[in-house]
Amino acid sequence: MTRTLALALLSVAVLAGCKREERSLRMAPPVAAKLDDVRLMPNQIGGAPPYVLAALGQPYEGNAYQLGLGKTLYTWFNCDGCHAQGGGGSGPALIDGWWRYGSDPASIYVTIRNGRPNGMPAFGDKLTPEQTWQLTGYVRTMGAEQASTAAPSRNDDLQSRPSENRAPAATSPPARVAW
């Protein structure tokens, strides 16, 4: 009896220690209003994301639920039409980790919100700031240089690239063969 009680208490303690990912359906309006406060450098490349992201614990890059929502937005707005599953098409590639207008979160956010010359349309009038951050987080996982523990859910489309939570393969010089 004592052994069963101890096992039950241990099970309860283990389950109580589990932390579930945050899945909020609606952000508080004052917090959501601060998400659009992005400060860029004078050349419009690079800058600081809003301080509220740090206070929230960077929810759009490390939370699988938020990344999944970003992936859904990527599909809904036909980003594949130009970026071809991140490999590039009429738009630049997103999986190589290098972007003309910067790969930091603030630059990607502003690129999605305001658009860029020569083709990238502005989506600021179609997306809320929170949705733009979700899409930003997802785009950053596509070009990530290191693996992440969070990844969006899979889809049933044919995959022409590795999943978003995998880092690119490390390239090493070919080994010399001594004859």
Phi, psi and omega in degrees: 000317180295321179295319179295318179295318178297319178295320178295317178295322177296318179298317179296318180295319179295314181293325179291333180279348180288138179249123179268147178297144178289130177229082180267137182273336180212130179274150178300134184306319179296324178290316179299324179294328181283344181295339182270003182273073181259130179253118181254161173291164180302331180277005179067018176233127181080150180163198184244129174290167180298144182299337182295333178295318178294321179295328179276353179085035179050059188291342187267358178242337185244011183241118184299325179296313179295321177295323177296321176294322176296321178295321177297316178297321178303320179286313183300322182267013175054044177295332176300332181303325179255324187262357172045069181052033178088351183274351179093145178207246173286339174256166182291160177291145179249352184264358182272352176081000178236129179229141182303321184258020175097145181254004178285157184303319182296318180294317180294318178303311182293326177298316179292316183292312187260344186079176178222157180299155175067038168132322183285113180285159177275136179245010182299332179272355182250341183238146171284163176303322179295318178295324178295322176291324176297316179294322177299314179300318180294316179299322179294328178289334180292322182257020184296141178264354175220151184294152179239151177278342179257139178213150177290165179294157181281160173238173185264008177288158174293135183261126178255007180213165178293163179295162188292338183269006178259138176279156177299153180295138178287135178260131178234151180295150179297143181289142177280139179255122179271122179259000000 
